[in-house]
């Protein structure tokens, strides 16, 4: 094995150990570009030199920088809108029916990146304020990246970021323009909270299981065994009659027996053994 290949393997092992993400051969092309900023900061030019620095006993901060740089934080508001629209259209009304006695909903966005998904959820509730009056809505987002969580907590986004997934009316309704960028308004920020956390370690961030868990485009980066571990943790985090929402290209089929697809609801799954009634047919 050539030195550079061995170095790439060390970097891949570091990422997998810290996050569970498997850096496949098809993704290794992006390592050098992702680490370019670290190369400049430390005055080095390649992965071999970086691995030498990582061998130093005092390199813990550098190792975290490397992991942060390799994480894919791609996200945007109301991502995969046709799928996201099923939340206010079908899933949230169904949960409202199931929780009408307690009038409380708890939602977890696992792998929330820089927070757009969490704020999108909060905006849904803000835009249906009368419908949810008297309810306690608890929305938490977690991510393995300290940097992403810091960005999410600030609620500040660039012009490019707020234009991805948001219409002009929504942008003006829920954001204020500041010197640092567009900031989510306080009434929406008050509805959410963020915490750094690893999906594969520790317990889920709620005191009790959640009514709805979103884990979208996270499992794609895990190998089969780690994906199974992730599904086990997600199963412990969802109420028996709650829902799991995955990304548009993800499924539980062939990966776990802890969840089953819901009836005619793409990307939504439920704990195995709890049948969900079919959606009501719309009248002609």
N, C-alpha and C positions, 0 to 999 in steps of 0.2 A: 504494500500500500504506500503510495507516494505521500510525502509529508503534508502537502496541501489537502489531499483526500483525508488523511488522518485528522487533520485540524478541523476540517468541515464536520467530521464525525463527532469530534469532541464538542463542537458548538451545537450540533443536533442533539447530542445526549444531554447537554446542559438545558436546552429548551424543553426537552421531554421530561427531565427530572423536575423542573420547576413548574411546568404548566400542564404536562400530559400531552402536549401537542407533538405529533410525529412529523418531523421534517423529511418528507419523502424526497426521493431523487428528483421528481418533477418540480419540486419547490425549491431545490437548493440553488437554482440559478439566481434567486433574489437575495441570497445571503450577502454578497459583497455590496450590492447597492443599499440594502437595508442597514448595513454596518458602516457605510461611508462616513457618516457624521462622527462615529466613534473613532474611525481611523484618523480623521483630521484632528480631532481633539487630542489624541494621544500621540500624534506624530508618527503614525505607522502606515504601512501601505497594503498589508494583506492579512489574511486570516492566520497564517503561521505565526506572525509577530503578535497578533492578539492572543493566541493561545499561550504563548510564552508569558505574556503579562498576566493572564488568568491563573497561571501556575503559582504566582506570588501569593503567600499566605494572607496578604492584606488586600486581596482583590475582590472582596465581597461586593462592594459598590459597583465595580466594573462589571461583574457577572450580572448584576441586576440591570445595568444599562444595556448589556447585550440582549438579555431576555426581552426587555421592553422594546428594543429596536426591532426584534424579529416577530413580535406579535402583530397579527393582522387586525387593525382597529377599524376596518372599513365598515361604515354604517351611515345611515341617513334617516331623516324623519319619515315616518309612515312607510318604512321600507316594505317592498312587495305589497303595494296598496291593495290589489284585489284580495290578497290573503288577509291583510290587516283589517280591511273593511268588514270581515266576518266577525270581528270583535264586537263593534256596536250593533251589527246587524243580527247576530245570532247568539254568540257566546255570552256576552255580558247580560243581555236580557234573560238568558237561561239561568245564569248565576244569580241574578236578582230574584228570580222566582224561587230558587233553592235556598236563598239566604234571607228571604223576606222577614223571617221571625227575628233574626239577630241583627239585620241591617248593617252588616259589616262585610267588606271584601278585602282580602289580602292578596297581593300580586308580587311576584318575584321575577325580575328580569336577570337571568343568569348569563354572564358574559355580555354586559350592557355596553362595553366599550366607552365611548365618550358621552353617553347619556341620551342620545337622540331617541332611542326606543322608549326609554322611561318617560321622557317629556311628552312624547307622542301619546302615551297612555294617559298621562295627566291631562293633556289637552282634550282628549275624548270626554273625560268626566267633566271638565270645565265647560265644554260646549253643551253638555246635557245636565247643567247644574240643577234645574228644577226636578228632573227625574231622579237625581241622587240626593236630593235634599233630605237631611236627617240620617244619612248613611255615613259610616266611618270607612274611608278608603285609604288603605295603607299600601303604598307602592315603594318597593326597594329595588335598587339595581346594584349588582356586584360585578366585579371584574378582577382578574388576576393582576392587571396592570395598575400600579400606583399612579402613573402618569395619566392614564385614561380616567381614573376616578377623580383625580384633581380637576381635570378639564370638565367632567360631568358636574361636579359640585359647583363650579363657577357659573355654569349655565350660559357661557359666552361663546358665540360662534361667529365665524367669518361670514361675509356676504355669500360666498360660494356655498358654505355649509347650510345656511338657512334657506337657500333657494333649492336645495335638494330635498324634494318631497313636500315642500310647503307651498301653498298658494299665497298670493300677495295678501289677501284678506286675513288668512291665518297668521302670517308673519306680523302684520300690523296689530292684530288683536292680542297676540301672546308675547311679543318681544318689544323691547325698547332699544333704540339705537344709542350706543355709548361710544366713547373714544376708543375702547378696546374691541368693539364689535357689537353684535346683536345679542342682548341678554334676555333670557327667559324672564318674564315678569314674575314678581314676587308671589302673586296668588297661585301660580302654577308651581313655582319652586317649593312652596310650602307643602305641597301635596306629596312630595317625593323625598327620598333619602338614598344615600349611596354609601357603600362600604367596600373596601378591598377584600377579596376573598377568592379562594380557589375551589372550583366546583368539585374537585376530586379529593379534597382533604377537609377534615373537620365536619361540622354539622351545617345544615342549611341555616340561613340567617334569620329565620322566623322563630318565634316562641312556639307556634303551632304550625302544622302544615298549611300550605297556601291553597287558595281557591283556584288560582291560575298561575302557572309557571311558564315563562317564555324562555326558551333556550335555542335561539335561532342561529344557524350557521356557525355553531361552536363545535358540534360533534364531528363535523366534516374533517377536522384536523387530528382526530384521535384514531389510533389503530383499533382493531376489533376488540381486543381485550379491555383497553382503557375505555372504549365506548360503552362496553357492558358495565363497567364500574360506574360510569357516569349515569347510565340509566338507573342503576340501583339507587344511587343517591337522589336522583330526581324523583324516583318512586316514593322515597321516604319523605319528600318535601311537598307532595301533592295530596290534597284531601281525597278520600276515597271517591267522592263524587265531583272532584275538580277536573281541571283540564291542563294538558301540556301542549304548548304550541312550539313546533319546530320550524325550521326554515323551509322555504318552498321546495328545495331539492332533498329534503331529509325525510326519513321514515323510521318507524319502529320495526317494521316488518323485516324479519330475518336478523334482527339485532337484539331483541329482548322480548320476553313474554310477560313483562310487567305492565305493558301498555298495549292497547288495541286502538285501531283507527275509529274515530267517531263516524256516525252515519252522515255521509255526504258533506262533511266539513273538511276541506283540504287543509293539511298541515296541523290539524288538531287531533289530539289523542287523549284517551282517558285510562285510568287505572283498570287493569284487567278485571273482569267480573262485575263491572257496574255498567249495565246497558244504558245507552242514551236514547231517548225517544227521537224518532225521525223529525226533521223540521216540518213545520206546518206548510201545507201547500198553499201558494198564493192563488187567490181567486182570479179568474180570467177577466 
